[in-house]
Amino acid sequence: MELPRDEMAFRADYEELVFQQSLTTVFRPGNRVFPNWRGYKPGEIITGRIIERCGCDQKDIPPVFKAAKIPLKIAKIDIIPISQISQQDFEGSSWDVNDLKSLDRHIAKIYNKTLSEYDNVVTRIELDYIEVGKSQLRA
């Protein structure tokens, strides 16, 4: 299933972190550097979207998004073998992704696969929030 390449989806659990601009580090399984599947490029401007109802890649069901569109910049993107992840890599991440064990649980919950099914590699993405009026964020 293809989704717009210039968007990044966030589960509703993280909505407040996004609106508070405190979620600055996210992880995606495998290599998510463009031109790879759902890949991004450093310096690229994208739109953050909050998922209202989750979809399912395996069943080709797209997610349903809330109206808000959050402008973001891909500040940095790294492909990291999980054997090389350090505690520092989790700075700016969500409260429930703060070490390798929680990252593995997180990936399994969202993607229904373990990190080993992604060759034990993750993409760590650092985000910068592009300033817009707060009222525009929750449109």
Solvent accessible surface area in square Angstrom, and as a share of the most:
residue,aa,sasa,rsa
1,M,55,0.25
2,E,142,0.64
3,L,46,0.23
4,P,74,0.46
5,R,84,0.30
6,D,75,0.39
7,E,34,0.15
8,M,1,0.01
9,A,34,0.26
10,F,6,0.03
11,R,55,0.20
12,A,48,0.37
13,D,87,0.45
14,Y,17,0.06
15,E,30,0.13
16,E,89,0.40
17,L,37,0.19
18,V,0,0.00
19,F,12,0.05
20,Q,115,0.51
21,Q,42,0.19
22,S,56,0.36
23,L,8,0.04
24,T,49,0.28
25,T,3,0.02
26,V,9,0.05
27,F,7,0.03
28,R,29,0.11
29,P,2,0.01
30,G,11,0.10
31,N,69,0.35
32,R,12,0.04
33,V,41,0.24
34,F,79,0.33
35,P,115,0.72
36,N,61,0.31
37,W,119,0.42
38,R,50,0.18
39,G,0,0.00
40,Y,11,0.04
41,K,89,0.38
42,P,86,0.54
43,G,38,0.37
44,E,25,0.11
45,I,99,0.50
46,I,4,0.02
47,T,34,0.20
48,G,0,0.00
49,R,31,0.11
50,I,0,0.00
51,I,20,0.10
52,E,109,0.49
53,R,160,0.58
54,C,63,0.38
55,G,30,0.29
56,C,32,0.19
57,D,50,0.26
58,Q,109,0.49
59,K,148,0.63
60,D,93,0.48
61,I,87,0.44
62,P,76,0.48
63,P,20,0.12
64,V,54,0.31
65,F,45,0.19
66,K,62,0.26
67,A,72,0.56
68,A,5,0.04
69,K,116,0.49
70,I,2,0.01
71,P,32,0.20
72,L,0,0.00
73,K,80,0.34
74,I,0,0.00
75,A,43,0.34
76,K,97,0.41
77,I,19,0.10
78,D,46,0.24
79,I,64,0.32
80,I,19,0.10
81,P,50,0.32
82,I,32,0.16
83,S,103,0.67
84,Q,126,0.56
85,I,27,0.14
86,S,55,0.35
87,Q,118,0.52
88,Q,128,0.57
89,D,27,0.14
90,F,15,0.06
91,E,114,0.51
92,G,29,0.27
93,S,24,0.16
94,S,9,0.06
95,W,151,0.53
96,D,50,0.26
97,V,4,0.02
98,N,74,0.38
99,D,57,0.29
100,L,72,0.36
101,K,150,0.63
102,S,6,0.04
103,L,0,0.00
104,D,50,0.26
105,R,143,0.52
106,H,26,0.12
107,I,0,0.00
108,A,37,0.29
109,K,127,0.54
110,I,41,0.21
111,Y,36,0.14
112,N,108,0.55
113,K,75,0.32
114,T,58,0.34
115,L,4,0.02
116,S,71,0.46
117,E,107,0.48
118,Y,45,0.17
119,D,121,0.63
120,N,64,0.33
121,V,32,0.19
122,V,0,0.00
123,T,0,0.00
124,R,20,0.07
125,I,0,0.00
126,E,50,0.23
127,L,4,0.02
128,D,73,0.38
129,Y,29,0.11
130,I,62,0.31
131,E,129,0.58
132,V,47,0.27
133,G,39,0.38
134,K,127,0.54
135,S,99,0.64
136,Q,111,0.49
137,L,3,0.02
138,R,128,0.47
139,A,83,0.65
